Amino acid sequence: MPRLELNPNFTDPDAFYAALTELHRERSEAESERINARLILLMANHIGDQQVLEEALAIAGQATHDTAKRTA
């Protein structure tokens, strides 16, 4: 069964981060949210496997929940 890749898998993480931040530069918060939503859907479509997507959702949701607990 496919599993979510959690080990570093970027060919050039710094270049991706630079491109992502440049994409958001001088955008409104609403524009950035729409960009992020489209990016998530494009990447989810590329992954395609429902089990992997659900694993990613669970991990992302847990990280958000854990962060909220630490700041409360």
All heavy atoms as TSV, in Angstrom:
chain	resi	resn	atom	element	x	y	z
A	1	MET	N	N	0.823	-1.185	0.000
A	1	MET	CA	C	0.000	0.000	0.000
A	1	MET	C	C	0.868	1.250	0.000
A	1	MET	O	O	1.824	1.336	0.760
A	1	MET	CB	C	-0.854	-0.001	1.272
A	1	MET	CG	C	-2.271	-0.413	1.055
A	1	MET	SD	S	-3.221	-0.302	2.570
A	1	MET	CE	C	-3.860	-1.958	2.551
A	2	PRO	N	N	0.522	2.235	-0.825
A	2	PRO	CA	C	1.299	3.480	-0.809
A	2	PRO	C	C	1.190	4.181	0.544
A	2	PRO	O	O	0.170	4.107	1.208
A	2	PRO	CB	C	0.642	4.321	-1.895
A	2	PRO	CG	C	-0.161	3.387	-2.715
A	2	PRO	CD	C	-0.520	2.247	-1.823
A	3	ARG	N	N	2.262	4.817	0.925
A	3	ARG	CA	C	2.285	5.597	2.159
A	3	ARG	C	C	2.827	6.976	1.829
A	3	ARG	O	O	3.572	7.148	0.877
A	3	ARG	CB	C	3.178	4.924	3.204
A	3	ARG	CG	C	2.697	3.557	3.593
A	3	ARG	CD	C	2.565	3.234	5.027
A	3	ARG	NE	N	2.900	4.258	5.989
A	3	ARG	CZ	C	2.109	4.551	7.005
A	3	ARG	NH1	N	0.984	3.953	7.166
A	3	ARG	NH2	N	2.478	5.455	7.879
A	4	LEU	N	N	2.465	7.911	2.660
A	4	LEU	CA	C	2.943	9.273	2.490
A	4	LEU	C	C	4.448	9.317	2.729
A	4	LEU	O	O	4.941	8.789	3.727
A	4	LEU	CB	C	2.223	10.192	3.479
A	4	LEU	CG	C	2.517	11.676	3.395
A	4	LEU	CD1	C	2.046	12.240	2.055
A	4	LEU	CD2	C	1.831	12.401	4.535
A	5	GLU	N	N	5.181	9.940	1.841
A	5	GLU	CA	C	6.635	10.086	1.985
A	5	GLU	C	C	6.906	11.195	2.987
A	5	GLU	O	O	6.573	12.356	2.740
A	5	GLU	CB	C	7.282	10.415	0.635
A	5	GLU	CG	C	8.767	10.640	0.692
A	5	GLU	CD	C	9.532	9.447	1.209
A	5	GLU	OE1	O	9.476	8.376	0.583
A	5	GLU	OE2	O	10.185	9.588	2.272
A	6	LEU	N	N	7.491	10.844	4.119
A	6	LEU	CA	C	7.773	11.820	5.168
A	6	LEU	C	C	9.254	12.175	5.264
A	6	LEU	O	O	9.621	13.115	5.956
A	6	LEU	CB	C	7.261	11.315	6.520
A	6	LEU	CG	C	5.742	11.128	6.609
A	6	LEU	CD1	C	5.354	10.515	7.941
A	6	LEU	CD2	C	5.026	12.444	6.400
A	7	ASN	N	N	10.094	11.438	4.577
A	7	ASN	CA	C	11.518	11.757	4.542
A	7	ASN	C	C	11.755	12.857	3.512
A	7	ASN	O	O	10.998	12.969	2.539
A	7	ASN	CB	C	12.344	10.522	4.176
A	7	ASN	CG	C	12.260	9.468	5.248
A	7	ASN	OD1	O	12.375	9.759	6.427
A	7	ASN	ND2	N	12.011	8.226	4.847
A	8	PRO	N	N	12.786	13.690	3.697
A	8	PRO	CA	C	13.059	14.738	2.717
A	8	PRO	C	C	13.131	14.156	1.304
A	8	PRO	O	O	13.808	13.157	1.069
A	8	PRO	CB	C	14.410	15.294	3.161
A	8	PRO	CG	C	14.461	15.009	4.636
A	8	PRO	CD	C	13.754	13.682	4.793
A	9	ASN	N	N	12.396	14.771	0.380
A	9	ASN	CA	C	12.295	14.228	-0.970
A	9	ASN	C	C	12.399	15.328	-2.028
A	9	ASN	O	O	12.102	15.111	-3.183
A	9	ASN	CB	C	10.957	13.474	-1.105
A	9	ASN	CG	C	10.915	12.559	-2.290
A	9	ASN	OD1	O	11.922	12.012	-2.700
A	9	ASN	ND2	N	9.741	12.400	-2.865
A	10	PHE	N	N	12.807	16.528	-1.616
A	10	PHE	CA	C	12.962	17.646	-2.542
A	10	PHE	C	C	14.282	17.511	-3.282
A	10	PHE	O	O	15.296	17.141	-2.702
A	10	PHE	CB	C	13.030	18.982	-1.781
A	10	PHE	CG	C	11.723	19.461	-1.234
A	10	PHE	CD1	C	11.326	19.121	0.041
A	10	PHE	CD2	C	10.909	20.280	-1.993
A	10	PHE	CE1	C	10.133	19.588	0.565
A	10	PHE	CE2	C	9.715	20.750	-1.487
A	10	PHE	CZ	C	9.320	20.402	-0.206
A	11	THR	N	N	14.274	17.849	-4.566
A	11	THR	CA	C	15.554	17.924	-5.274
A	11	THR	C	C	16.270	19.218	-4.911
A	11	THR	O	O	17.495	19.254	-4.867
A	11	THR	CB	C	15.362	17.850	-6.804
A	11	THR	OG1	O	14.455	18.868	-7.210
A	11	THR	CG2	C	14.824	16.485	-7.207
A	12	ASP	N	N	15.491	20.289	-4.647
A	12	ASP	CA	C	16.076	21.576	-4.267
A	12	ASP	C	C	15.077	22.333	-3.390
A	12	ASP	O	O	14.330	23.188	-3.884
A	12	ASP	CB	C	16.434	22.384	-5.510
A	12	ASP	CG	C	17.243	23.626	-5.191
A	12	ASP	OD1	O	17.328	24.023	-4.002
A	12	ASP	OD2	O	17.796	24.215	-6.152
A	13	PRO	N	N	15.047	22.021	-2.085
A	13	PRO	CA	C	14.047	22.651	-1.212
A	13	PRO	C	C	14.170	24.167	-1.144
A	13	PRO	O	O	13.162	24.866	-1.058
A	13	PRO	CB	C	14.295	22.011	0.151
A	13	PRO	CG	C	15.640	21.385	0.075
A	13	PRO	CD	C	15.907	21.102	-1.369
A	14	ASP	N	N	15.376	24.694	-1.201
A	14	ASP	CA	C	15.547	26.146	-1.151
A	14	ASP	C	C	14.934	26.817	-2.378
A	14	ASP	O	O	14.312	27.880	-2.268
A	14	ASP	CB	C	17.020	26.519	-1.028
A	14	ASP	CG	C	17.613	26.112	0.314
A	14	ASP	OD1	O	16.849	26.011	1.301
A	14	ASP	OD2	O	18.832	25.894	0.367
A	15	ALA	N	N	15.088	26.205	-3.533
A	15	ALA	CA	C	14.511	26.768	-4.760
A	15	ALA	C	C	12.987	26.727	-4.703
A	15	ALA	O	O	12.319	27.686	-5.112
A	15	ALA	CB	C	15.017	26.015	-5.982
A	16	PHE	N	N	12.422	25.634	-4.176
A	16	PHE	CA	C	10.972	25.553	-4.046
A	16	PHE	C	C	10.463	26.623	-3.089
A	16	PHE	O	O	9.487	27.321	-3.388
A	16	PHE	CB	C	10.518	24.172	-3.577
A	16	PHE	CG	C	9.029	24.122	-3.336
A	16	PHE	CD1	C	8.154	24.083	-4.404
A	16	PHE	CD2	C	8.522	24.162	-2.053
A	16	PHE	CE1	C	6.778	24.072	-4.198
A	16	PHE	CE2	C	7.154	24.147	-1.828
A	16	PHE	CZ	C	6.278	24.105	-2.911
A	17	TYR	N	N	11.127	26.767	-1.948
A	17	TYR	CA	C	10.707	27.769	-0.964
A	17	TYR	C	C	10.779	29.175	-1.564
A	17	TYR	O	O	9.869	29.986	-1.396
A	17	TYR	CB	C	11.561	27.674	0.298
A	17	TYR	CG	C	11.115	28.640	1.363
A	17	TYR	CD1	C	9.985	28.377	2.131
A	17	TYR	CD2	C	11.809	29.821	1.583
A	17	TYR	CE1	C	9.556	29.282	3.099
A	17	TYR	CE2	C	11.383	30.730	2.547
A	17	TYR	CZ	C	10.259	30.453	3.299
A	17	TYR	OH	O	9.831	31.346	4.243
A	18	ALA	N	N	11.847	29.443	-2.301
A	18	ALA	CA	C	11.999	30.760	-2.936
A	18	ALA	C	C	10.883	31.000	-3.951
A	18	ALA	O	O	10.305	32.089	-4.004
A	18	ALA	CB	C	13.365	30.868	-3.603
A	19	ALA	N	N	10.567	29.994	-4.749
A	19	ALA	CA	C	9.505	30.140	-5.746
A	19	ALA	C	C	8.142	30.328	-5.071
A	19	ALA	O	O	7.326	31.142	-5.522
A	19	ALA	CB	C	9.478	28.919	-6.660
A	20	LEU	N	N	7.904	29.592	-3.986
A	20	LEU	CA	C	6.642	29.707	-3.260
A	20	LEU	C	C	6.488	31.088	-2.630
A	20	LEU	O	O	5.429	31.715	-2.740
A	20	LEU	CB	C	6.553	28.618	-2.188
A	20	LEU	CG	C	5.271	28.560	-1.374
A	20	LEU	CD1	C	4.063	28.294	-2.265
A	20	LEU	CD2	C	5.398	27.490	-0.292
A	21	THR	N	N	7.532	31.570	-1.994
A	21	THR	CA	C	7.444	32.902	-1.378
A	21	THR	C	C	7.310	33.983	-2.440
A	21	THR	O	O	6.579	34.954	-2.243
A	21	THR	CB	C	8.637	33.192	-0.450
A	21	THR	OG1	O	9.857	33.042	-1.174
A	21	THR	CG2	C	8.651	32.255	0.748
A	22	GLU	N	N	7.972	33.826	-3.567
A	22	GLU	CA	C	7.851	34.799	-4.656
A	22	GLU	C	C	6.429	34.807	-5.216
A	22	GLU	O	O	5.888	35.866	-5.539
A	22	GLU	CB	C	8.860	34.493	-5.767
A	22	GLU	CG	C	8.837	35.478	-6.911
A	22	GLU	CD	C	9.133	36.919	-6.488
A	22	GLU	OE1	O	9.907	37.140	-5.534
A	22	GLU	OE2	O	8.571	37.841	-7.126
A	23	LEU	N	N	5.816	33.639	-5.319
A	23	LEU	CA	C	4.444	33.533	-5.796
A	23	LEU	C	C	3.482	34.336	-4.921
A	23	LEU	O	O	2.538	34.954	-5.409
A	23	LEU	CB	C	4.022	32.055	-5.823
A	23	LEU	CG	C	2.595	31.732	-6.234
A	23	LEU	CD1	C	2.326	32.163	-7.673
A	23	LEU	CD2	C	2.342	30.242	-6.061
A	24	HIS	N	N	3.746	34.373	-3.625
A	24	HIS	CA	C	2.876	35.068	-2.678
A	24	HIS	C	C	3.236	36.547	-2.475
A	24	HIS	O	O	2.440	37.295	-1.910
A	24	HIS	CB	C	2.891	34.350	-1.317
A	24	HIS	CG	C	2.157	33.051	-1.350
A	24	HIS	ND1	N	0.791	32.974	-1.263
A	24	HIS	CD2	C	2.604	31.774	-1.459
A	24	HIS	CE1	C	0.418	31.709	-1.315
A	24	HIS	NE2	N	1.497	30.967	-1.438
A	25	ARG	N	N	4.392	36.953	-2.955
A	25	ARG	CA	C	4.850	38.328	-2.741
A	25	ARG	C	C	3.851	39.327	-3.341
A	25	ARG	O	O	3.399	39.175	-4.462
A	25	ARG	CB	C	6.229	38.524	-3.371
A	25	ARG	CG	C	6.877	39.850	-3.024
A	25	ARG	CD	C	8.281	39.994	-3.594
A	25	ARG	NE	N	9.120	38.821	-3.490
A	25	ARG	CZ	C	9.761	38.425	-2.381
A	25	ARG	NH1	N	9.623	39.105	-1.269
A	25	ARG	NH2	N	10.519	37.343	-2.395
A	26	GLU	N	N	3.510	40.319	-2.542
A	26	GLU	CA	C	2.630	41.408	-2.944
A	26	GLU	C	C	1.218	40.947	-3.303
A	26	GLU	O	O	0.509	41.619	-4.055
A	26	GLU	CB	C	3.255	42.222	-4.086
A	26	GLU	CG	C	4.561	42.888	-3.661
A	26	GLU	CD	C	5.157	43.771	-4.732
A	26	GLU	OE1	O	4.410	44.263	-5.605
A	26	GLU	OE2	O	6.384	43.974	-4.685
A	27	ARG	N	N	0.814	39.782	-2.782
A	27	ARG	CA	C	-0.560	39.308	-2.965
A	27	ARG	C	C	-1.341	39.623	-1.704
A	27	ARG	O	O	-0.790	39.669	-0.604
A	27	ARG	CB	C	-0.606	37.796	-3.193
A	27	ARG	CG	C	0.250	37.272	-4.297
A	27	ARG	CD	C	-0.403	37.432	-5.643
A	27	ARG	NE	N	0.457	36.794	-6.649
A	27	ARG	CZ	C	0.007	36.229	-7.721
A	27	ARG	NH1	N	-1.281	36.207	-7.978
A	27	ARG	NH2	N	0.845	35.700	-8.588
A	28	SER	N	N	-2.633	39.798	-1.855
A	28	SER	CA	C	-3.477	39.981	-0.675
A	28	SER	C	C	-3.615	38.638	0.037
A	28	SER	O	O	-3.303	37.575	-0.528
A	28	SER	CB	C	-4.865	40.486	-1.086
A	28	SER	OG	O	-5.578	39.459	-1.757
A	29	GLU	N	N	-4.090	38.691	1.274
A	29	GLU	CA	C	-4.307	37.451	2.019
A	29	GLU	C	C	-5.302	36.545	1.286
A	29	GLU	O	O	-5.091	35.336	1.194
A	29	GLU	CB	C	-4.815	37.770	3.424
A	29	GLU	CG	C	-4.901	36.551	4.314
A	29	GLU	CD	C	-5.253	36.885	5.746
A	29	GLU	OE1	O	-5.050	38.034	6.180
A	29	GLU	OE2	O	-5.736	35.974	6.437
A	30	ALA	N	N	-6.345	37.135	0.736
A	30	ALA	CA	C	-7.351	36.355	0.005
A	30	ALA	C	C	-6.742	35.711	-1.241
A	30	ALA	O	O	-7.020	34.543	-1.546
A	30	ALA	CB	C	-8.532	37.232	-0.374
A	31	GLU	N	N	-5.916	36.453	-1.970
A	31	GLU	CA	C	-5.256	35.890	-3.153
A	31	GLU	C	C	-4.334	34.745	-2.757
A	31	GLU	O	O	-4.307	33.704	-3.422
A	31	GLU	CB	C	-4.452	36.962	-3.887
A	31	GLU	CG	C	-5.285	37.984	-4.611
A	31	GLU	CD	C	-4.448	39.119	-5.176
A	31	GLU	OE1	O	-3.523	39.607	-4.489
A	31	GLU	OE2	O	-4.736	39.524	-6.317
A	32	SER	N	N	-3.572	34.929	-1.684
A	32	SER	CA	C	-2.673	33.873	-1.219
A	32	SER	C	C	-3.443	32.623	-0.810
A	32	SER	O	O	-3.012	31.502	-1.093
A	32	SER	CB	C	-1.819	34.368	-0.050
A	32	SER	OG	O	-0.807	35.228	-0.512
A	33	GLU	N	N	-4.588	32.813	-0.155
A	33	GLU	CA	C	-5.402	31.659	0.232
A	33	GLU	C	C	-5.912	30.910	-0.995
A	33	GLU	O	O	-5.925	29.674	-1.015
A	33	GLU	CB	C	-6.568	32.099	1.118
A	33	GLU	CG	C	-6.122	32.490	2.512
A	33	GLU	CD	C	-7.244	33.032	3.373
A	33	GLU	OE1	O	-8.407	33.121	2.899
A	33	GLU	OE2	O	-6.959	33.386	4.524
A	34	ARG	N	N	-6.330	31.641	-2.035
A	34	ARG	CA	C	-6.790	30.987	-3.267
A	34	ARG	C	C	-5.646	30.248	-3.957
A	34	ARG	O	O	-5.819	29.133	-4.451
A	34	ARG	CB	C	-7.429	32.005	-4.214
A	34	ARG	CG	C	-8.826	32.425	-3.775
A	34	ARG	CD	C	-9.559	33.207	-4.863
A	34	ARG	NE	N	-8.933	34.478	-5.166
A	34	ARG	CZ	C	-9.146	35.615	-4.494
A	34	ARG	NH1	N	-9.971	35.627	-3.470
A	34	ARG	NH2	N	-8.547	36.723	-4.850
A	35	ILE	N	N	-4.464	30.861	-3.966
A	35	ILE	CA	C	-3.293	30.201	-4.549
A	35	ILE	C	C	-2.997	28.911	-3.792
A	35	ILE	O	O	-2.764	27.862	-4.401
A	35	ILE	CB	C	-2.065	31.136	-4.537
A	35	ILE	CG1	C	-2.245	32.252	-5.569
A	35	ILE	CG2	C	-0.769	30.369	-4.797
A	35	ILE	CD1	C	-1.241	33.382	-5.435
A	36	ASN	N	N	-2.986	28.987	-2.460
A	36	ASN	CA	C	-2.703	27.789	-1.664
A	36	ASN	C	C	-3.740	26.704	-1.908
A	36	ASN	O	O	-3.391	25.522	-2.014
A	36	ASN	CB	C	-2.624	28.134	-0.182
A	36	ASN	CG	C	-1.333	28.826	0.177
A	36	ASN	OD1	O	-0.345	28.718	-0.537
A	36	ASN	ND2	N	-1.340	29.549	1.275
A	37	ALA	N	N	-5.019	27.079	-2.002
A	37	ALA	CA	C	-6.067	26.095	-2.257
A	37	ALA	C	C	-5.856	25.416	-3.609
A	37	ALA	O	O	-5.964	24.179	-3.719
A	37	ALA	CB	C	-7.441	26.755	-2.200
A	38	ARG	N	N	-5.553	26.196	-4.635
A	38	ARG	CA	C	-5.298	25.604	-5.959
A	38	ARG	C	C	-4.072	24.708	-5.927
A	38	ARG	O	O	-4.066	23.616	-6.523
A	38	ARG	CB	C	-5.138	26.700	-7.011
A	38	ARG	CG	C	-6.446	27.360	-7.391
A	38	ARG	CD	C	-6.326	28.213	-8.650
A	38	ARG	NE	N	-5.340	29.277	-8.534
A	38	ARG	CZ	C	-5.598	30.513	-8.102
A	38	ARG	NH1	N	-6.813	30.837	-7.725
A	38	ARG	NH2	N	-4.651	31.414	-8.045
A	39	LEU	N	N	-3.019	25.158	-5.242
A	39	LEU	CA	C	-1.799	24.362	-5.141
A	39	LEU	C	C	-2.066	23.031	-4.443
A	39	LEU	O	O	-1.607	21.976	-4.894
A	39	LEU	CB	C	-0.717	25.152	-4.405
A	39	LEU	CG	C	0.655	24.494	-4.265
A	39	LEU	CD1	C	1.250	24.170	-5.627
A	39	LEU	CD2	C	1.587	25.406	-3.470
A	40	ILE	N	N	-2.835	23.059	-3.364
A	40	ILE	CA	C	-3.187	21.830	-2.647
A	40	ILE	C	C	-3.942	20.882	-3.574
A	40	ILE	O	O	-3.643	19.673	-3.623
A	40	ILE	CB	C	-4.014	22.154	-1.391
A	40	ILE	CG1	C	-3.133	22.819	-0.335
A	40	ILE	CG2	C	-4.699	20.900	-0.834
A	40	ILE	CD1	C	-3.905	23.488	0.794
A	41	LEU	N	N	-4.917	21.408	-4.307
A	41	LEU	CA	C	-5.691	20.546	-5.201
A	41	LEU	C	C	-4.841	19.981	-6.336
A	41	LEU	O	O	-4.997	18.813	-6.715
A	41	LEU	CB	C	-6.901	21.304	-5.753
A	41	LEU	CG	C	-7.973	21.624	-4.711
A	41	LEU	CD1	C	-9.046	22.527	-5.313
A	41	LEU	CD2	C	-8.587	20.360	-4.143
A	42	LEU	N	N	-3.937	20.785	-6.886
A	42	LEU	CA	C	-3.035	20.284	-7.925
A	42	LEU	C	C	-2.139	19.162	-7.407
A	42	LEU	O	O	-1.957	18.122	-8.057
A	42	LEU	CB	C	-2.178	21.425	-8.471
A	42	LEU	CG	C	-2.890	22.431	-9.371
A	42	LEU	CD1	C	-2.031	23.676	-9.551
A	42	LEU	CD2	C	-3.236	21.806	-10.700
A	43	MET	N	N	-1.578	19.364	-6.209
A	43	MET	CA	C	-0.700	18.346	-5.625
A	43	MET	C	C	-1.487	17.102	-5.235
A	43	MET	O	O	-1.014	15.971	-5.420
A	43	MET	CB	C	0.066	18.921	-4.439
A	43	MET	CG	C	1.091	19.940	-4.865
A	43	MET	SD	S	1.947	20.624	-3.430
A	43	MET	CE	C	3.317	21.430	-4.228
A	44	ALA	N	N	-2.708	17.285	-4.705
A	44	ALA	CA	C	-3.552	16.139	-4.353
A	44	ALA	C	C	-3.894	15.338	-5.599
A	44	ALA	O	O	-3.882	14.097	-5.582
A	44	ALA	CB	C	-4.812	16.606	-3.642
A	45	ASN	N	N	-4.190	16.027	-6.692
A	45	ASN	CA	C	-4.471	15.333	-7.937
A	45	ASN	C	C	-3.248	14.545	-8.403
A	45	ASN	O	O	-3.369	13.417	-8.884
A	45	ASN	CB	C	-4.907	16.332	-9.016
A	45	ASN	CG	C	-5.278	15.630	-10.289
A	45	ASN	OD1	O	-6.267	14.903	-10.339
A	45	ASN	ND2	N	-4.481	15.828	-11.326
A	46	HIS	N	N	-2.081	15.123	-8.251
A	46	HIS	CA	C	-0.845	14.437	-8.653
A	46	HIS	C	C	-0.627	13.177	-7.808
A	46	HIS	O	O	-0.261	12.133	-8.332
A	46	HIS	CB	C	0.348	15.378	-8.531
A	46	HIS	CG	C	1.631	14.735	-8.931
A	46	HIS	ND1	N	1.957	14.496	-10.239
A	46	HIS	CD2	C	2.657	14.270	-8.188
A	46	HIS	CE1	C	3.144	13.912	-10.293
A	46	HIS	NE2	N	3.591	13.768	-9.057
A	47	ILE	N	N	-0.873	13.265	-6.511
A	47	ILE	CA	C	-0.733	12.112	-5.618
A	47	ILE	C	C	-1.774	11.062	-5.981
A	47	ILE	O	O	-1.456	9.884	-6.148
A	47	ILE	CB	C	-0.865	12.532	-4.141
A	47	ILE	CG1	C	0.329	13.404	-3.747
A	47	ILE	CG2	C	-0.988	11.313	-3.227
A	47	ILE	CD1	C	0.166	14.125	-2.425
A	48	GLY	N	N	-3.031	11.499	-6.018
A	48	GLY	CA	C	-4.102	10.645	-6.495
A	48	GLY	C	C	-4.622	9.584	-5.552
A	48	GLY	O	O	-5.797	9.291	-5.557
A	49	ASP	N	N	-3.791	8.977	-4.749
A	49	ASP	CA	C	-4.184	7.862	-3.889
A	49	ASP	C	C	-4.921	8.376	-2.656
A	49	ASP	O	O	-4.350	9.119	-1.854
A	49	ASP	CB	C	-2.941	7.068	-3.483
A	49	ASP	CG	C	-3.277	5.822	-2.708
A	49	ASP	OD1	O	-3.505	5.944	-1.475
A	49	ASP	OD2	O	-3.314	4.734	-3.305
A	50	GLN	N	N	-6.184	7.971	-2.490
A	50	GLN	CA	C	-7.010	8.461	-1.388
A	50	GLN	C	C	-6.406	8.162	-0.024
A	50	GLN	O	O	-6.448	8.990	0.877
A	50	GLN	CB	C	-8.428	7.869	-1.483
A	50	GLN	CG	C	-9.384	8.418	-0.450
A	50	GLN	CD	C	-9.669	9.900	-0.614
A	50	GLN	OE1	O	-9.565	10.462	-1.701
A	50	GLN	NE2	N	-10.025	10.550	0.481
A	51	GLN	N	N	-5.822	6.988	0.141
A	51	GLN	CA	C	-5.231	6.630	1.433
A	51	GLN	C	C	-4.061	7.552	1.777
A	51	GLN	O	O	-3.923	7.995	2.921
A	51	GLN	CB	C	-4.772	5.172	1.424
A	51	GLN	CG	C	-4.259	4.709	2.762
A	51	GLN	CD	C	-3.903	3.230	2.763
A	51	GLN	OE1	O	-4.065	2.543	1.778
A	51	GLN	NE2	N	-3.400	2.761	3.891
A	52	VAL	N	N	-3.237	7.851	0.816
A	52	VAL	CA	C	-2.101	8.757	1.035
A	52	VAL	C	C	-2.614	10.159	1.349
A	52	VAL	O	O	-2.109	10.824	2.262
A	52	VAL	CB	C	-1.165	8.763	-0.192
A	52	VAL	CG1	C	-0.074	9.822	-0.042
A	52	VAL	CG2	C	-0.546	7.387	-0.399
A	53	LEU	N	N	-3.630	10.599	0.627
A	53	LEU	CA	C	-4.199	11.927	0.881
A	53	LEU	C	C	-4.798	12.015	2.278
A	53	LEU	O	O	-4.611	13.014	2.981
A	53	LEU	CB	C	-5.245	12.258	-0.178
A	53	LEU	CG	C	-4.699	12.433	-1.599
A	53	LEU	CD1	C	-5.848	12.506	-2.593
A	53	LEU	CD2	C	-3.803	13.641	-1.697
A	54	GLU	N	N	-5.495	10.971	2.711
A	54	GLU	CA	C	-6.072	10.974	4.056
A	54	GLU	C	C	-4.987	10.969	5.129
A	54	GLU	O	O	-5.130	11.617	6.167
A	54	GLU	CB	C	-7.025	9.797	4.222
A	54	GLU	CG	C	-8.308	10.000	3.435
A	54	GLU	CD	C	-9.270	8.830	3.512
A	54	GLU	OE1	O	-9.031	7.890	4.302
A	54	GLU	OE2	O	-10.267	8.863	2.769
A	55	GLU	N	N	-3.897	10.248	4.870
A	55	GLU	CA	C	-2.770	10.258	5.811
A	55	GLU	C	C	-2.187	11.673	5.915
A	55	GLU	O	O	-1.906	12.160	7.014
A	55	GLU	CB	C	-1.701	9.267	5.353
A	55	GLU	CG	C	-0.558	9.120	6.313
A	55	GLU	CD	C	0.495	8.117	5.852
A	55	GLU	OE1	O	0.351	7.496	4.787
A	55	GLU	OE2	O	1.496	7.976	6.583
A	56	ALA	N	N	-2.036	12.345	4.777
A	56	ALA	CA	C	-1.512	13.715	4.770
A	56	ALA	C	C	-2.451	14.657	5.521
A	56	ALA	O	O	-1.997	15.496	6.311
A	56	ALA	CB	C	-1.314	14.201	3.332
A	57	LEU	N	N	-3.761	14.509	5.308
A	57	LEU	CA	C	-4.731	15.341	6.017
A	57	LEU	C	C	-4.648	15.122	7.523
A	57	LEU	O	O	-4.677	16.082	8.301
A	57	LEU	CB	C	-6.147	15.040	5.524
A	57	LEU	CG	C	-6.484	15.515	4.116
A	57	LEU	CD1	C	-7.813	14.918	3.667
A	57	LEU	CD2	C	-6.508	17.023	4.046
A	58	ALA	N	N	-4.535	13.874	7.926
A	58	ALA	CA	C	-4.465	13.563	9.359
A	58	ALA	C	C	-3.212	14.169	9.983
A	58	ALA	O	O	-3.274	14.771	11.064
A	58	ALA	CB	C	-4.496	12.053	9.571
A	59	ILE	N	N	-2.091	14.040	9.319
A	59	ILE	CA	C	-0.832	14.575	9.847
A	59	ILE	C	C	-0.893	16.105	9.893
A	59	ILE	O	O	-0.509	16.721	10.888
A	59	ILE	CB	C	0.370	14.082	9.023
A	59	ILE	CG1	C	0.560	12.575	9.251
A	59	ILE	CG2	C	1.635	14.853	9.374
A	59	ILE	CD1	C	1.533	11.926	8.297
A	60	ALA	N	N	-1.391	16.715	8.826
A	60	ALA	CA	C	-1.485	18.180	8.787
A	60	ALA	C	C	-2.439	18.686	9.862
A	60	ALA	O	O	-2.145	19.676	10.541
A	60	ALA	CB	C	-1.942	18.638	7.404
A	61	GLY	N	N	-3.557	18.005	10.053
A	61	GLY	CA	C	-4.513	18.406	11.076
A	61	GLY	C	C	-3.964	18.244	12.470
A	61	GLY	O	O	-4.191	19.080	13.348
A	62	GLN	N	N	-3.217	17.184	12.698
A	62	GLN	CA	C	-2.621	16.944	14.008
A	62	GLN	C	C	-1.577	18.004	14.322
A	62	GLN	O	O	-1.514	18.507	15.434
A	62	GLN	CB	C	-1.985	15.552	14.082
A	62	GLN	CG	C	-1.476	15.193	15.449
A	62	GLN	CD	C	-2.572	15.167	16.503
A	62	GLN	OE1	O	-3.627	14.581	16.282
A	62	GLN	NE2	N	-2.357	15.804	17.626
A	63	ALA	N	N	-0.783	18.367	13.346
A	63	ALA	CA	C	0.244	19.390	13.564
A	63	ALA	C	C	-0.410	20.713	13.937
A	63	ALA	O	O	0.059	21.413	14.827
A	63	ALA	CB	C	1.105	19.549	12.315
A	64	THR	N	N	-1.508	21.044	13.280
A	64	THR	CA	C	-2.224	22.286	13.592
A	64	THR	C	C	-2.813	22.215	14.989
A	64	THR	O	O	-2.734	23.159	15.756
A	64	THR	CB	C	-3.340	22.525	12.560
A	64	THR	OG1	O	-2.741	22.595	11.266
A	64	THR	CG2	C	-4.081	23.816	12.833
A	65	HIS	N	N	-3.380	21.078	15.337
A	65	HIS	CA	C	-3.972	20.887	16.660
A	65	HIS	C	C	-2.895	20.972	17.748
A	65	HIS	O	O	-3.086	21.607	18.772
A	65	HIS	CB	C	-4.692	19.537	16.712
A	65	HIS	CG	C	-5.374	19.254	18.008
A	65	HIS	ND1	N	-6.498	19.944	18.418
A	65	HIS	CD2	C	-5.098	18.367	18.988
A	65	HIS	CE1	C	-6.873	19.484	19.597
A	65	HIS	NE2	N	-6.041	18.542	19.964
A	66	ASP	N	N	-1.747	20.338	17.504
A	66	ASP	CA	C	-0.650	20.370	18.476
A	66	ASP	C	C	-0.129	21.788	18.657
A	66	ASP	O	O	0.172	22.205	19.788
A	66	ASP	CB	C	0.503	19.459	18.029
A	66	ASP	CG	C	0.142	17.980	18.123
A	66	ASP	OD1	O	-0.869	17.640	18.764
A	66	ASP	OD2	O	0.866	17.177	17.512
A	67	THR	N	N	-0.015	22.564	17.577
A	67	THR	CA	C	0.459	23.940	17.661
A	67	THR	C	C	-0.515	24.787	18.471
A	67	THR	O	O	-0.106	25.587	19.301
A	67	THR	CB	C	0.625	24.535	16.245
A	67	THR	OG1	O	1.550	23.732	15.521
A	67	THR	CG2	C	1.122	25.961	16.292
A	68	ALA	N	N	-1.811	24.584	18.254
A	68	ALA	CA	C	-2.818	25.353	18.987
A	68	ALA	C	C	-2.745	25.046	20.479
A	68	ALA	O	O	-2.880	25.933	21.315
A	68	ALA	CB	C	-4.211	25.035	18.451
A	69	LYS	N	N	-2.499	23.782	20.820
A	69	LYS	CA	C	-2.390	23.419	22.238
A	69	LYS	C	C	-1.184	24.082	22.888
A	69	LYS	O	O	-1.258	24.537	24.013
A	69	LYS	CB	C	-2.256	21.897	22.382
A	69	LYS	CG	C	-3.565	21.166	22.307
A	69	LYS	CD	C	-3.443	19.823	22.981
A	69	LYS	CE	C	-3.373	18.687	22.066
A	69	LYS	NZ	N	-3.273	17.384	22.649
A	70	ARG	N	N	-0.057	24.154	22.185
A	70	ARG	CA	C	1.163	24.743	22.734
A	70	ARG	C	C	1.005	26.240	22.943
A	70	ARG	O	O	1.624	26.803	23.838
A	70	ARG	CB	C	2.352	24.454	21.823
A	70	ARG	CG	C	2.884	23.050	21.963
A	70	ARG	CD	C	4.251	22.932	21.332
A	70	ARG	NE	N	4.268	23.300	19.934
A	70	ARG	CZ	C	4.102	22.461	18.920
A	70	ARG	NH1	N	3.880	21.194	19.147
A	70	ARG	NH2	N	4.144	22.878	17.678
A	71	THR	N	N	0.226	26.919	22.089
A	71	THR	CA	C	0.101	28.371	22.215
A	71	THR	C	C	-1.046	28.772	23.148
A	71	THR	O	O	-1.179	29.944	23.435
A	71	THR	CB	C	-0.105	29.015	20.819
A	71	THR	OG1	O	-1.288	28.476	20.222
A	71	THR	CG2	C	1.103	28.784	19.939
A	72	ALA	N	N	-1.848	27.810	23.568
A	72	ALA	CA	C	-2.982	28.144	24.452
A	72	ALA	C	C	-2.545	28.277	25.897
A	72	ALA	O	O	-1.552	27.846	26.351
A	72	ALA	CB	C	-4.055	27.071	24.330
